[in-house]
Amino acid sequence: MSSADAHRHDPTHPVHARRRSSSRYPVEVIRSDKRNKTVSARIVDGVIRVRIPAWMTAEDEARFVDNVVERIERERRSNAIDLDARSRTLADDYGLPYAASITWSKVQRQRWGSCTVGSGDIRISDRLVDVPPWVLDSVIIHELAHLVVPHHGPEFDRIVQRYPLHERATGYLMAVSDRLNALPPSELAD
């Protein structure tokens, strides 16, 4: 019997897979002696399969697995929202230009959205995947308004305030920001 076969049958071996669960998918954690630094994950047959280095502590495993599972689930939820169609509808409703592109951003952590005026490209933080639709709409309108007025000022404010839930959405996002700022950095890492 090869050592690989022995590992498959030895539940105490560090390579042995352990099952966890997420909110939507079962999670299988596979420790690997061959993996040195990286953590990878993908969905295989309806199971999130996470591969981690065998040397990781249980605390490291929990932190990395929770982060990677949250990222996968957030990406799945974001795929259900058609940002392009939503932004076009809002542009039509509020007399704003269409964005050249509008995409989710996994790396935006300080801003809810951003707009490159020259190219017309808009990025929306994927942290907004789970907010109420009227909050997401407010952020999209804010970024579309930059295609008309690149800077913040009275003219810009008049445009975004045409959205009737703008002030309410701003308050909602301020509360979310306050909650995120109160979390320890280890809970924000992703």
C-alpha positions in Angstrom: 0.0 0.0 0.0 1.4 3.4 -1.0 1.7 6.2 1.5 -1.0 8.1 -0.4 -3.4 5.1 0.1 -2.5 4.9 3.8 -3.4 8.6 4.2 -6.8 8.0 2.7 -7.6 5.4 5.4 -6.0 7.1 8.4 -8.3 9.7 9.9 -5.6 11.0 12.2 -3.3 11.9 9.3 -3.1 15.7 8.7 -4.0 15.3 5.0 -7.3 13.8 6.0 -10.3 16.0 4.9 -12.6 17.4 7.5 -16.2 18.5 6.9 -17.6 21.8 8.0 -20.7 23.7 6.8 -21.4 27.1 5.5 -24.7 28.8 5.3 -25.4 27.3 1.8 -22.8 24.7 1.0 -21.1 21.8 2.8 -17.4 22.6 3.3 -14.6 20.0 3.0 -11.2 21.1 4.4 -8.3 19.2 2.9 -4.9 19.5 4.6 -2.0 19.0 2.3 1.7 18.3 3.0 2.5 19.6 -0.5 0.8 23.0 0.0 3.3 25.4 1.7 1.6 28.8 1.9 -1.5 29.2 -0.1 -5.2 28.4 0.6 -7.4 27.6 -2.3 -11.1 26.8 -2.6 -13.6 25.9 -5.3 -17.0 24.3 -5.5 -16.9 20.7 -6.6 -20.2 18.8 -6.8 -22.0 21.3 -4.6 -19.3 21.2 -1.9 -16.8 24.0 -1.1 -13.5 22.2 -1.2 -10.8 24.2 0.7 -7.2 23.1 0.5 -4.8 24.4 3.2 -1.2 23.7 4.3 -1.0 20.8 6.7 1.0 22.9 9.2 -1.9 25.3 9.9 -3.2 25.5 13.4 -6.9 24.9 14.1 -7.3 28.7 14.7 -5.6 29.5 11.3 -7.7 26.9 9.6 -10.9 28.3 11.0 -10.0 31.9 10.1 -8.8 31.1 6.5 -11.7 28.7 5.8 -14.3 31.2 7.1 -12.8 34.0 5.0 -12.6 31.9 1.8 -16.1 30.5 2.2 -17.5 34.0 2.8 -15.8 35.2 -0.4 -17.2 32.3 -2.4 -20.7 32.8 -1.0 -20.5 36.6 -1.6 -19.4 36.0 -5.2 -22.3 33.6 -5.7 -24.8 36.2 -4.4 -23.2 39.0 -6.5 -23.7 36.9 -9.6 -27.4 37.0 -9.0 -27.5 40.8 -9.3 -27.3 42.2 -12.8 -25.5 45.5 -12.1 -25.5 46.5 -15.8 -29.3 46.2 -16.2 -29.8 47.9 -12.8 -27.5 50.8 -13.6 -29.2 51.3 -17.1 -32.6 51.4 -15.5 -31.5 53.9 -12.9 -29.7 56.0 -15.6 -32.9 56.1 -17.6 -35.1 56.9 -14.5 -32.8 59.8 -13.3 -31.6 61.2 -16.6 -28.0 60.1 -16.2 -25.5 58.7 -18.7 -24.9 55.0 -19.0 -21.7 53.6 -17.5 -19.3 52.0 -20.0 -19.1 49.1 -17.6 -20.2 48.4 -14.0 -18.7 45.5 -12.1 -18.3 44.2 -8.6 -15.0 44.8 -6.9 -13.5 42.3 -4.4 -10.7 44.7 -3.4 -12.6 47.9 -2.6 -12.6 48.1 1.2 -12.5 51.8 1.9 -15.2 53.0 -0.6 -18.6 51.7 -1.5 -18.1 52.5 -5.1 -15.7 54.3 -7.5 -15.9 55.8 -11.0 -13.2 56.4 -13.6 -14.7 59.4 -15.3 -12.5 59.2 -18.4 -13.5 55.6 -19.3 -16.9 55.6 -17.7 -16.1 52.5 -15.7 -17.8 52.0 -12.3 -16.8 49.5 -9.6 -19.1 48.6 -6.7 -17.7 47.0 -3.6 -18.9 43.5 -3.2 -19.6 44.3 0.5 -22.8 45.8 -0.9 -24.1 42.4 -2.1 -26.3 41.9 1.0 -27.6 45.5 1.5 -31.2 46.4 0.7 -31.7 47.1 -3.0 -32.5 50.8 -2.4 -29.1 51.2 -0.8 -27.3 49.6 -3.7 -29.3 51.8 -6.1 -28.2 54.9 -4.2 -24.5 54.0 -4.6 -25.0 53.3 -8.3 -26.7 56.7 -8.8 -23.9 58.3 -6.9 -21.3 56.8 -9.2 -23.4 57.5 -12.3 -23.6 61.2 -11.2 -19.8 61.3 -11.4 -20.2 60.8 -15.1 -21.9 64.2 -15.2 -20.1 66.0 -12.4 -16.7 64.4 -11.6 -16.3 66.1 -8.2 -18.4 66.5 -5.1 -20.1 69.8 -4.8 -23.6 71.5 -4.9 -24.3 70.5 -8.5 -23.3 66.9 -7.7 -25.4 66.9 -4.6 -28.5 68.1 -6.6 -28.1 65.1 -8.9 -27.8 62.4 -6.2 -30.6 64.0 -4.1 -33.1 63.4 -6.9 -33.1 59.8 -5.6 -35.8 59.9 -2.9 -34.0 57.4 -0.6 -30.6 59.0 -0.9 -30.5 60.4 2.6 -31.8 57.2 4.1 -29.3 55.1 2.2 -26.4 57.4 3.3 -27.5 56.8 6.9 -27.6 53.1 6.4 -24.1 53.0 4.9 -22.8 55.2 7.8 -24.2 52.7 10.3 -22.6 49.8 8.4 -19.3 51.7 8.2 -19.4 52.3 12.0 -20.0 48.6 12.6 -17.2 47.6 10.3 -14.8 50.1 11.9 -15.6 48.6 15.3 -14.6 45.1 14.3 -11.0 44.0 15.1 -8.8 43.8 12.0 -8.6 40.0 12.1 -12.4 39.9 11.4 -12.1 42.2 8.4 -9.3 40.4 6.6 -10.4 38.9 3.3 
